[in-house]
């Protein structure tokens, strides 16, 4: 009786760990394939704020974005 409950708990813990690792790998793969923001979006965003971005500024922002992915 106690062993059955223990097996269920261990199975749930192992399943959660495997599920987390698989989900993390899929998300990182998907973010690299389809980045959430690109250079054109940065240029548009800065233009809407009233700034005319230089290519250097755009590259710096892209570098910052990629740093956290």
mmCIF file of the N, C-alpha and C atoms, coordinates in Angstrom:
data_MODEL
# 
_entry.id   MODEL 
# 
loop_
_atom_site.group_PDB 
_atom_site.id 
_atom_site.type_symbol 
_atom_site.label_atom_id 
_atom_site.label_alt_id 
_atom_site.label_comp_id 
_atom_site.label_asym_id 
_atom_site.label_entity_id 
_atom_site.label_seq_id 
_atom_site.pdbx_PDB_ins_code 
_atom_site.Cartn_x 
_atom_site.Cartn_y 
_atom_site.Cartn_z 
_atom_site.occupancy 
_atom_site.B_iso_or_equiv 
_atom_site.pdbx_formal_charge 
_atom_site.auth_seq_id 
_atom_site.auth_comp_id 
_atom_site.auth_asym_id 
_atom_site.auth_atom_id 
_atom_site.pdbx_PDB_model_num 
ATOM 1   N N  . UNK A 1 1  ? 0.822  -1.193 0.000   1.00 0.00 ? 1  UNK A N  1 
ATOM 2   C CA . UNK A 1 1  ? 0.000  0.000  0.000   1.00 0.00 ? 1  UNK A CA 1 
ATOM 3   C C  . UNK A 1 1  ? 0.869  1.262  0.000   1.00 0.00 ? 1  UNK A C  1 
ATOM 4   N N  . UNK A 1 2  ? 1.794  1.330  0.927   1.00 0.00 ? 2  UNK A N  1 
ATOM 5   C CA . UNK A 1 2  ? 2.651  2.517  1.016   1.00 0.00 ? 2  UNK A CA 1 
ATOM 6   C C  . UNK A 1 2  ? 3.568  2.607  -0.201  1.00 0.00 ? 2  UNK A C  1 
ATOM 7   N N  . UNK A 1 3  ? 3.973  1.438  -0.700  1.00 0.00 ? 3  UNK A N  1 
ATOM 8   C CA . UNK A 1 3  ? 4.860  1.419  -1.874  1.00 0.00 ? 3  UNK A CA 1 
ATOM 9   C C  . UNK A 1 3  ? 4.139  1.930  -3.112  1.00 0.00 ? 3  UNK A C  1 
ATOM 10  N N  . UNK A 1 4  ? 2.883  1.624  -3.238  1.00 0.00 ? 4  UNK A N  1 
ATOM 11  C CA . UNK A 1 4  ? 2.104  2.106  -4.383  1.00 0.00 ? 4  UNK A CA 1 
ATOM 12  C C  . UNK A 1 4  ? 2.024  3.634  -4.383  1.00 0.00 ? 4  UNK A C  1 
ATOM 13  N N  . UNK A 1 5  ? 1.783  4.210  -3.229  1.00 0.00 ? 5  UNK A N  1 
ATOM 14  C CA . UNK A 1 5  ? 1.714  5.665  -3.116  1.00 0.00 ? 5  UNK A CA 1 
ATOM 15  C C  . UNK A 1 5  ? 3.081  6.273  -3.408  1.00 0.00 ? 5  UNK A C  1 
ATOM 16  N N  . UNK A 1 6  ? 4.132  5.638  -2.901  1.00 0.00 ? 6  UNK A N  1 
ATOM 17  C CA . UNK A 1 6  ? 5.488  6.120  -3.134  1.00 0.00 ? 6  UNK A CA 1 
ATOM 18  C C  . UNK A 1 6  ? 5.837  6.083  -4.623  1.00 0.00 ? 6  UNK A C  1 
ATOM 19  N N  . UNK A 1 7  ? 5.444  5.011  -5.309  1.00 0.00 ? 7  UNK A N  1 
ATOM 20  C CA . UNK A 1 7  ? 5.695  4.906  -6.755  1.00 0.00 ? 7  UNK A CA 1 
ATOM 21  C C  . UNK A 1 7  ? 4.962  5.998  -7.523  1.00 0.00 ? 7  UNK A C  1 
ATOM 22  N N  . UNK A 1 8  ? 3.753  6.296  -7.130  1.00 0.00 ? 8  UNK A N  1 
ATOM 23  C CA . UNK A 1 8  ? 2.972  7.342  -7.795  1.00 0.00 ? 8  UNK A CA 1 
ATOM 24  C C  . UNK A 1 8  ? 3.637  8.702  -7.591  1.00 0.00 ? 8  UNK A C  1 
ATOM 25  N N  . UNK A 1 9  ? 4.072  8.982  -6.376  1.00 0.00 ? 9  UNK A N  1 
ATOM 26  C CA . UNK A 1 9  ? 4.720  10.268 -6.087  1.00 0.00 ? 9  UNK A CA 1 
ATOM 27  C C  . UNK A 1 9  ? 6.029  10.392 -6.856  1.00 0.00 ? 9  UNK A C  1 
ATOM 28  N N  . UNK A 1 10 ? 6.831  9.341  -6.863  1.00 0.00 ? 10 UNK A N  1 
ATOM 29  C CA . UNK A 1 10 ? 8.099  9.367  -7.610  1.00 0.00 ? 10 UNK A CA 1 
ATOM 30  C C  . UNK A 1 10 ? 7.827  9.534  -9.099  1.00 0.00 ? 10 UNK A C  1 
ATOM 31  N N  . UNK A 1 11 ? 6.821  8.842  -9.614  1.00 0.00 ? 11 UNK A N  1 
ATOM 32  C CA . UNK A 1 11 ? 6.454  8.971  -11.027 1.00 0.00 ? 11 UNK A CA 1 
ATOM 33  C C  . UNK A 1 11 ? 6.035  10.386 -11.383 1.00 0.00 ? 11 UNK A C  1 
ATOM 34  N N  . UNK A 1 12 ? 5.272  11.024 -10.518 1.00 0.00 ? 12 UNK A N  1 
ATOM 35  C CA . UNK A 1 12 ? 4.851  12.410 -10.758 1.00 0.00 ? 12 UNK A CA 1 
ATOM 36  C C  . UNK A 1 12 ? 6.045  13.362 -10.759 1.00 0.00 ? 12 UNK A C  1 
ATOM 37  N N  . UNK A 1 13 ? 6.955  13.172 -9.818  1.00 0.00 ? 13 UNK A N  1 
ATOM 38  C CA . UNK A 1 13 ? 8.126  14.045 -9.738  1.00 0.00 ? 13 UNK A CA 1 
ATOM 39  C C  . UNK A 1 13 ? 8.996  13.881 -10.976 1.00 0.00 ? 13 UNK A C  1 
ATOM 40  N N  . UNK A 1 14 ? 9.246  12.642 -11.379 1.00 0.00 ? 14 UNK A N  1 
ATOM 41  C CA . UNK A 1 14 ? 10.054 12.390 -12.578 1.00 0.00 ? 14 UNK A CA 1 
ATOM 42  C C  . UNK A 1 14 ? 9.350  12.959 -13.813 1.00 0.00 ? 14 UNK A C  1 
ATOM 43  N N  . UNK A 1 15 ? 8.049  12.791 -13.901 1.00 0.00 ? 15 UNK A N  1 
ATOM 44  C CA . UNK A 1 15 ? 7.284  13.325 -15.028 1.00 0.00 ? 15 UNK A CA 1 
ATOM 45  C C  . UNK A 1 15 ? 7.338  14.840 -15.105 1.00 0.00 ? 15 UNK A C  1 
ATOM 46  N N  . UNK A 1 16 ? 7.251  15.492 -13.954 1.00 0.00 ? 16 UNK A N  1 
ATOM 47  C CA . UNK A 1 16 ? 7.340  16.948 -13.928 1.00 0.00 ? 16 UNK A CA 1 
ATOM 48  C C  . UNK A 1 16 ? 8.721  17.429 -14.376 1.00 0.00 ? 16 UNK A C  1 
ATOM 49  N N  . UNK A 1 17 ? 9.759  16.756 -13.921 1.00 0.00 ? 17 UNK A N  1 
ATOM 50  C CA . UNK A 1 17 ? 11.118 17.158 -14.303 1.00 0.00 ? 17 UNK A CA 1 
ATOM 51  C C  . UNK A 1 17 ? 11.321 16.974 -15.800 1.00 0.00 ? 17 UNK A C  1 
ATOM 52  N N  . UNK A 1 18 ? 10.924 15.833 -16.326 1.00 0.00 ? 18 UNK A N  1 
ATOM 53  C CA . UNK A 1 18 ? 11.081 15.582 -17.768 1.00 0.00 ? 18 UNK A CA 1 
ATOM 54  C C  . UNK A 1 18 ? 10.232 16.559 -18.569 1.00 0.00 ? 18 UNK A C  1 
ATOM 55  N N  . UNK A 1 19 ? 9.013  16.812 -18.139 1.00 0.00 ? 19 UNK A N  1 
ATOM 56  C CA . UNK A 1 19 ? 8.140  17.756 -18.835 1.00 0.00 ? 19 UNK A CA 1 
ATOM 57  C C  . UNK A 1 19 ? 8.713  19.157 -18.854 1.00 0.00 ? 19 UNK A C  1 
ATOM 58  N N  . UNK A 1 20 ? 9.291  19.589 -17.735 1.00 0.00 ? 20 UNK A N  1 
ATOM 59  C CA . UNK A 1 20 ? 9.903  20.909 -17.668 1.00 0.00 ? 20 UNK A CA 1 
ATOM 60  C C  . UNK A 1 20 ? 11.077 21.019 -18.633 1.00 0.00 ? 20 UNK A C  1 
ATOM 61  N N  . UNK A 1 21 ? 11.944 20.007 -18.639 1.00 0.00 ? 21 UNK A N  1 
ATOM 62  C CA . UNK A 1 21 ? 13.115 20.046 -19.516 1.00 0.00 ? 21 UNK A CA 1 
ATOM 63  C C  . UNK A 1 21 ? 12.727 20.044 -20.994 1.00 0.00 ? 21 UNK A C  1 
ATOM 64  N N  . UNK A 1 22 ? 11.741 19.248 -21.346 1.00 0.00 ? 22 UNK A N  1 
ATOM 65  C CA . UNK A 1 22 ? 11.287 19.211 -22.742 1.00 0.00 ? 22 UNK A CA 1 
ATOM 66  C C  . UNK A 1 22 ? 10.661 20.542 -23.131 1.00 0.00 ? 22 UNK A C  1 
ATOM 67  N N  . UNK A 1 23 ? 9.825  21.110 -22.265 1.00 0.00 ? 23 UNK A N  1 
ATOM 68  C CA . UNK A 1 23 ? 9.182  22.391 -22.567 1.00 0.00 ? 23 UNK A CA 1 
ATOM 69  C C  . UNK A 1 23 ? 10.217 23.505 -22.703 1.00 0.00 ? 23 UNK A C  1 
ATOM 70  N N  . UNK A 1 24 ? 11.231 23.481 -21.858 1.00 0.00 ? 24 UNK A N  1 
ATOM 71  C CA . UNK A 1 24 ? 12.286 24.497 -21.924 1.00 0.00 ? 24 UNK A CA 1 
ATOM 72  C C  . UNK A 1 24 ? 13.047 24.398 -23.236 1.00 0.00 ? 24 UNK A C  1 
ATOM 73  N N  . UNK A 1 25 ? 13.378 23.175 -23.655 1.00 0.00 ? 25 UNK A N  1 
ATOM 74  C CA . UNK A 1 25 ? 14.107 22.979 -24.905 1.00 0.00 ? 25 UNK A CA 1 
ATOM 75  C C  . UNK A 1 25 ? 13.268 23.426 -26.103 1.00 0.00 ? 25 UNK A C  1 
ATOM 76  N N  . UNK A 1 26 ? 11.987 23.107 -26.103 1.00 0.00 ? 26 UNK A N  1 
ATOM 77  C CA . UNK A 1 26 ? 11.103 23.502 -27.201 1.00 0.00 ? 26 UNK A CA 1 
ATOM 78  C C  . UNK A 1 26 ? 10.973 25.022 -27.266 1.00 0.00 ? 26 UNK A C  1 
ATOM 79  N N  . UNK A 1 27 ? 10.829 25.671 -26.105 1.00 0.00 ? 27 UNK A N  1 
ATOM 80  C CA . UNK A 1 27 ? 10.685 27.128 -26.086 1.00 0.00 ? 27 UNK A CA 1 
ATOM 81  C C  . UNK A 1 27 ? 11.946 27.831 -26.577 1.00 0.00 ? 27 UNK A C  1 
ATOM 82  N N  . UNK A 1 28 ? 13.118 27.385 -26.134 1.00 0.00 ? 28 UNK A N  1 
ATOM 83  C CA . UNK A 1 28 ? 14.347 28.034 -26.584 1.00 0.00 ? 28 UNK A CA 1 
ATOM 84  C C  . UNK A 1 28 ? 14.549 27.825 -28.079 1.00 0.00 ? 28 UNK A C  1 
ATOM 85  N N  . UNK A 1 29 ? 14.215 26.646 -28.571 1.00 0.00 ? 29 UNK A N  1 
ATOM 86  C CA . UNK A 1 29 ? 14.325 26.370 -30.008 1.00 0.00 ? 29 UNK A CA 1 
ATOM 87  C C  . UNK A 1 29 ? 13.373 27.267 -30.800 1.00 0.00 ? 29 UNK A C  1 
ATOM 88  N N  . UNK A 1 30 ? 12.160 27.433 -30.283 1.00 0.00 ? 30 UNK A N  1 
ATOM 89  C CA . UNK A 1 30 ? 11.163 28.258 -30.959 1.00 0.00 ? 30 UNK A CA 1 
ATOM 90  C C  . UNK A 1 30 ? 11.554 29.742 -30.925 1.00 0.00 ? 30 UNK A C  1 
ATOM 91  N N  . UNK A 1 31 ? 12.115 30.212 -29.825 1.00 0.00 ? 31 UNK A N  1 
ATOM 92  C CA . UNK A 1 31 ? 12.528 31.609 -29.742 1.00 0.00 ? 31 UNK A CA 1 
ATOM 93  C C  . UNK A 1 31 ? 13.707 31.907 -30.656 1.00 0.00 ? 31 UNK A C  1 
ATOM 94  N N  . UNK A 1 32 ? 14.608 30.949 -30.823 1.00 0.00 ? 32 UNK A N  1 
ATOM 95  C CA . UNK A 1 32 ? 15.717 31.164 -31.744 1.00 0.00 ? 32 UNK A CA 1 
ATOM 96  C C  . UNK A 1 32 ? 15.237 31.160 -33.194 1.00 0.00 ? 32 UNK A C  1 
ATOM 97  N N  . UNK A 1 33 ? 14.255 30.316 -33.489 1.00 0.00 ? 33 UNK A N  1 
ATOM 98  C CA . UNK A 1 33 ? 13.722 30.233 -34.854 1.00 0.00 ? 33 UNK A CA 1 
ATOM 99  C C  . UNK A 1 33 ? 12.889 31.471 -35.192 1.00 0.00 ? 33 UNK A C  1 
ATOM 100 N N  . UNK A 1 34 ? 12.077 31.918 -34.259 1.00 0.00 ? 34 UNK A N  1 
ATOM 101 C CA . UNK A 1 34 ? 11.200 33.078 -34.457 1.00 0.00 ? 34 UNK A CA 1 
ATOM 102 C C  . UNK A 1 34 ? 11.441 34.083 -33.340 1.00 0.00 ? 34 UNK A C  1 
ATOM 103 N N  . UNK A 1 35 ? 12.451 34.924 -33.490 1.00 0.00 ? 35 UNK A N  1 
ATOM 104 C CA . UNK A 1 35 ? 12.715 35.878 -32.409 1.00 0.00 ? 35 UNK A CA 1 
ATOM 105 C C  . UNK A 1 35 ? 11.530 36.815 -32.206 1.00 0.00 ? 35 UNK A C  1 
ATOM 106 N N  . UNK A 1 36 ? 11.281 37.186 -30.957 1.00 0.00 ? 36 UNK A N  1 
ATOM 107 C CA . UNK A 1 36 ? 10.105 38.011 -30.677 1.00 0.00 ? 36 UNK A CA 1 
ATOM 108 C C  . UNK A 1 36 ? 10.230 39.448 -31.182 1.00 0.00 ? 36 UNK A C  1 
ATOM 109 N N  . UNK A 1 37 ? 11.444 39.903 -31.455 1.00 0.00 ? 37 UNK A N  1 
ATOM 110 C CA . UNK A 1 37 ? 11.618 41.278 -31.926 1.00 0.00 ? 37 UNK A CA 1 
ATOM 111 C C  . UNK A 1 37 ? 12.774 41.299 -32.926 1.00 0.00 ? 37 UNK A C  1 
ATOM 112 N N  . UNK A 1 38 ? 12.648 42.127 -33.946 1.00 0.00 ? 38 UNK A N  1 
ATOM 113 C CA . UNK A 1 38 ? 13.709 42.230 -34.939 1.00 0.00 ? 38 UNK A CA 1 
ATOM 114 C C  . UNK A 1 38 ? 14.091 43.705 -35.137 1.00 0.00 ? 38 UNK A C  1 
ATOM 115 N N  . UNK A 1 39 ? 15.028 43.948 -36.029 1.00 0.00 ? 39 UNK A N  1 
ATOM 116 C CA . UNK A 1 39 ? 15.536 45.314 -36.233 1.00 0.00 ? 39 UNK A CA 1 
ATOM 117 C C  . UNK A 1 39 ? 14.445 46.277 -36.693 1.00 0.00 ? 39 UNK A C  1 
ATOM 118 N N  . UNK A 1 40 ? 13.582 45.809 -37.573 1.00 0.00 ? 40 UNK A N  1 
ATOM 119 C CA . UNK A 1 40 ? 12.521 46.677 -38.083 1.00 0.00 ? 40 UNK A CA 1 
ATOM 120 C C  . UNK A 1 40 ? 11.584 47.112 -36.960 1.00 0.00 ? 40 UNK A C  1 
ATOM 121 N N  . UNK A 1 41 ? 11.275 46.187 -36.053 1.00 0.00 ? 41 UNK A N  1 
ATOM 122 C CA . UNK A 1 41 ? 10.410 46.526 -34.926 1.00 0.00 ? 41 UNK A CA 1 
ATOM 123 C C  . UNK A 1 41 ? 11.069 47.569 -34.024 1.00 0.00 ? 41 UNK A C  1 
ATOM 124 N N  . UNK A 1 42 ? 12.379 47.446 -33.808 1.00 0.00 ? 42 UNK A N  1 
ATOM 125 C CA . UNK A 1 42 ? 13.096 48.406 -32.972 1.00 0.00 ? 42 UNK A CA 1 
ATOM 126 C C  . UNK A 1 42 ? 13.083 49.780 -33.621 1.00 0.00 ? 42 UNK A C  1 
ATOM 127 N N  . UNK A 1 43 ? 13.323 49.820 -34.932 1.00 0.00 ? 43 UNK A N  1 
ATOM 128 C CA . UNK A 1 43 ? 13.304 51.105 -35.647 1.00 0.00 ? 43 UNK A CA 1 
ATOM 129 C C  . UNK A 1 43 ? 11.933 51.757 -35.558 1.00 0.00 ? 43 UNK A C  1 
ATOM 130 N N  . UNK A 1 44 ? 10.887 50.971 -35.744 1.00 0.00 ? 44 UNK A N  1 
ATOM 131 C CA . UNK A 1 44 ? 9.523  51.496 -35.672 1.00 0.00 ? 44 UNK A CA 1 
ATOM 132 C C  . UNK A 1 44 ? 9.219  52.008 -34.270 1.00 0.00 ? 44 UNK A C  1 
ATOM 133 N N  . UNK A 1 45 ? 9.604  51.245 -33.261 1.00 0.00 ? 45 UNK A N  1 
ATOM 134 C CA . UNK A 1 45 ? 9.342  51.637 -31.878 1.00 0.00 ? 45 UNK A CA 1 
ATOM 135 C C  . UNK A 1 45 ? 10.059 52.947 -31.534 1.00 0.00 ? 45 UNK A C  1 
ATOM 136 N N  . UNK A 1 46 ? 11.307 53.074 -31.946 1.00 0.00 ? 46 UNK A N  1 
ATOM 137 C CA . UNK A 1 46 ? 12.055 54.300 -31.639 1.00 0.00 ? 46 UNK A CA 1 
ATOM 138 C C  . UNK A 1 46 ? 11.493 55.477 -32.426 1.00 0.00 ? 46 UNK A C  1 
ATOM 139 N N  . UNK A 1 47 ? 11.037 55.240 -33.641 1.00 0.00 ? 47 UNK A N  1 
ATOM 140 C CA . UNK A 1 47 ? 10.432 56.314 -34.430 1.00 0.00 ? 47 UNK A CA 1 
ATOM 141 C C  . UNK A 1 47 ? 9.138  56.800 -33.783 1.00 0.00 ? 47 UNK A C  1 
ATOM 142 N N  . UNK A 1 48 ? 8.374  55.877 -33.221 1.00 0.00 ? 48 UNK A N  1 
ATOM 143 C CA . UNK A 1 48 ? 7.133  56.256 -32.556 1.00 0.00 ? 48 UNK A CA 1 
ATOM 144 C C  . UNK A 1 48 ? 7.399  57.074 -31.297 1.00 0.00 ? 48 UNK A C  1 
ATOM 145 N N  . UNK A 1 49 ? 8.555  56.858 -30.687 1.00 0.00 ? 49 UNK A N  1 
ATOM 146 C CA . UNK A 1 49 ? 8.911  57.631 -29.499 1.00 0.00 ? 49 UNK A CA 1 
ATOM 147 C C  . UNK A 1 49 ? 9.497  58.987 -29.874 1.00 0.00 ? 49 UNK A C  1 
ATOM 148 N N  . UNK A 1 50 ? 9.620  59.273 -31.158 1.00 0.00 ? 50 UNK A N  1 
ATOM 149 C CA . UNK A 1 50 ? 10.101 60.569 -31.595 1.00 0.00 ? 50 UNK A CA 1 
ATOM 150 C C  . UNK A 1 50 ? 11.599 60.619 -31.808 1.00 0.00 ? 50 UNK A C  1 
ATOM 151 N N  . UNK A 1 51 ? 12.246 59.481 -31.874 1.00 0.00 ? 51 UNK A N  1 
ATOM 152 C CA . UNK A 1 51 ? 13.690 59.441 -32.096 1.00 0.00 ? 51 UNK A CA 1 
ATOM 153 C C  . UNK A 1 51 ? 13.970 58.839 -33.466 1.00 0.00 ? 51 UNK A C  1 
ATOM 154 N N  . UNK A 1 52 ? 15.001 59.303 -34.092 1.00 0.00 ? 52 UNK A N  1 
ATOM 155 C CA . UNK A 1 52 ? 15.437 58.679 -35.341 1.00 0.00 ? 52 UNK A CA 1 
ATOM 156 C C  . UNK A 1 52 ? 16.657 57.823 -35.001 1.00 0.00 ? 52 UNK A C  1 
ATOM 157 N N  . UNK A 1 53 ? 16.490 56.512 -34.983 1.00 0.00 ? 53 UNK A N  1 
ATOM 158 C CA . UNK A 1 53 ? 17.570 55.639 -34.528 1.00 0.00 ? 53 UNK A CA 1 
ATOM 159 C C  . UNK A 1 53 ? 18.666 55.482 -35.576 1.00 0.00 ? 53 UNK A C  1 
ATOM 160 N N  . UNK A 1 54 ? 19.901 55.476 -35.112 1.00 0.00 ? 54 UNK A N  1 
ATOM 161 C CA . UNK A 1 54 ? 21.012 55.161 -36.003 1.00 0.00 ? 54 UNK A CA 1 
ATOM 162 C C  . UNK A 1 54 ? 21.189 53.642 -36.003 1.00 0.00 ? 54 UNK A C  1 
ATOM 163 N N  . UNK A 1 55 ? 21.927 53.163 -36.971 1.00 0.00 ? 55 UNK A N  1 
ATOM 164 C CA . UNK A 1 55 ? 22.147 51.718 -37.057 1.00 0.00 ? 55 UNK A CA 1 
ATOM 165 C C  . UNK A 1 55 ? 22.904 51.212 -35.823 1.00 0.00 ? 55 UNK A C  1 
ATOM 166 N N  . UNK A 1 56 ? 23.775 52.037 -35.289 1.00 0.00 ? 56 UNK A N  1 
ATOM 167 C CA . UNK A 1 56 ? 24.535 51.662 -34.093 1.00 0.00 ? 56 UNK A CA 1 
ATOM 168 C C  . UNK A 1 56 ? 23.595 51.438 -32.911 1.00 0.00 ? 56 UNK A C  1 
ATOM 169 N N  . UNK A 1 57 ? 22.617 52.327 -32.744 1.00 0.00 ? 57 UNK A N  1 
ATOM 170 C CA . UNK A 1 57 ? 21.664 52.183 -31.653 1.00 0.00 ? 57 UNK A CA 1 
ATOM 171 C C  . UNK A 1 57 ? 20.822 50.922 -31.821 1.00 0.00 ? 57 UNK A C  1 
ATOM 172 N N  . UNK A 1 58 ? 20.419 50.665 -33.057 1.00 0.00 ? 58 UNK A N  1 
ATOM 173 C CA . UNK A 1 58 ? 19.620 49.471 -33.335 1.00 0.00 ? 58 UNK A CA 1 
ATOM 174 C C  . UNK A 1 58 ? 20.437 48.227 -33.017 1.00 0.00 ? 58 UNK A C  1 
ATOM 175 N N  . UNK A 1 59 ? 21.701 48.220 -33.419 1.00 0.00 ? 59 UNK A N  1 
ATOM 176 C CA . UNK A 1 59 ? 22.559 47.064 -33.146 1.00 0.00 ? 59 UNK A CA 1 
ATOM 177 C C  . UNK A 1 59 ? 22.754 46.869 -31.643 1.00 0.00 ? 59 UNK A C  1 
ATOM 178 N N  . UNK A 1 60 ? 22.903 47.963 -30.894 1.00 0.00 ? 60 UNK A N  1 
ATOM 179 C CA . UNK A 1 60 ? 23.054 47.856 -29.447 1.00 0.00 ? 60 UNK A CA 1 
ATOM 180 C C  . UNK A 1 60 ? 21.806 47.257 -28.805 1.00 0.00 ? 60 UNK A C  1 
ATOM 181 N N  . UNK A 1 61 ? 20.651 47.691 -29.252 1.00 0.00 ? 61 UNK A N  1 
ATOM 182 C CA . UNK A 1 61 ? 19.409 47.152 -28.695 1.00 0.00 ? 61 UNK A CA 1 
ATOM 183 C C  . UNK A 1 61 ? 19.232 45.679 -29.051 1.00 0.00 ? 61 UNK A C  1 
ATOM 184 N N  . UNK A 1 62 ? 19.596 45.305 -30.279 1.00 0.00 ? 62 UNK A N  1 
ATOM 185 C CA . UNK A 1 62 ? 19.501 43.898 -30.686 1.00 0.00 ? 62 UNK A CA 1 
ATOM 186 C C  . UNK A 1 62 ? 20.450 43.049 -29.844 1.00 0.00 ? 62 UNK A C  1 
ATOM 187 N N  . UNK A 1 63 ? 21.636 43.569 -29.569 1.00 0.00 ? 63 UNK A N  1 
ATOM 188 C CA . UNK A 1 63 ? 22.620 42.841 -28.764 1.00 0.00 ? 63 UNK A CA 1 
ATOM 189 C C  . UNK A 1 63 ? 22.064 42.633 -27.339 1.00 0.00 ? 63 UNK A C  1 
ATOM 190 N N  . UNK A 1 64 ? 21.412 43.678 -26.794 1.00 0.00 ? 64 UNK A N  1 
ATOM 191 C CA . UNK A 1 64 ? 20.824 43.570 -25.473 1.00 0.00 ? 64 UNK A CA 1 
ATOM 192 C C  . UNK A 1 64 ? 19.706 42.538 -25.451 1.00 0.00 ? 64 UNK A C  1 
ATOM 193 N N  . UNK A 1 65 ? 18.876 42.527 -26.493 1.00 0.00 ? 65 UNK A N  1 
ATOM 194 C CA . UNK A 1 65 ? 17.786 41.572 -26.573 1.00 0.00 ? 65 UNK A CA 1 
ATOM 195 C C  . UNK A 1 65 ? 18.300 40.143 -26.654 1.00 0.00 ? 65 UNK A C  1 
ATOM 196 N N  . UNK A 1 66 ? 19.319 39.931 -27.477 1.00 0.00 ? 66 UNK A N  1 
ATOM 197 C CA . UNK A 1 66 ? 19.862 38.589 -27.656 1.00 0.00 ? 66 UNK A CA 1 
ATOM 198 C C  . UNK A 1 66 ? 20.618 38.108 -26.423 1.00 0.00 ? 66 UNK A C  1 
ATOM 199 N N  . UNK A 1 67 ? 21.075 39.041 -25.631 1.00 0.00 ? 67 UNK A N  1 
ATOM 200 C CA . UNK A 1 67 ? 21.829 38.693 -24.421 1.00 0.00 ? 67 UNK A CA 1 
ATOM 201 C C  . UNK A 1 67 ? 20.946 37.924 -23.441 1.00 0.00 ? 67 UNK A C  1 
ATOM 202 N N  . UNK A 1 68 ? 19.662 38.266 -23.394 1.00 0.00 ? 68 UNK A N  1 
ATOM 203 C CA . UNK A 1 68 ? 18.757 37.650 -22.432 1.00 0.00 ? 68 UNK A CA 1 
ATOM 204 C C  . UNK A 1 68 ? 17.976 36.471 -22.994 1.00 0.00 ? 68 UNK A C  1 
ATOM 205 N N  . UNK A 1 69 ? 18.286 36.037 -24.186 1.00 0.00 ? 69 UNK A N  1 
ATOM 206 C CA . UNK A 1 69 ? 17.619 34.868 -24.763 1.00 0.00 ? 69 UNK A CA 1 
ATOM 207 C C  . UNK A 1 69 ? 18.486 33.646 -24.676 1.00 0.00 ? 69 UNK A C  1 
# 
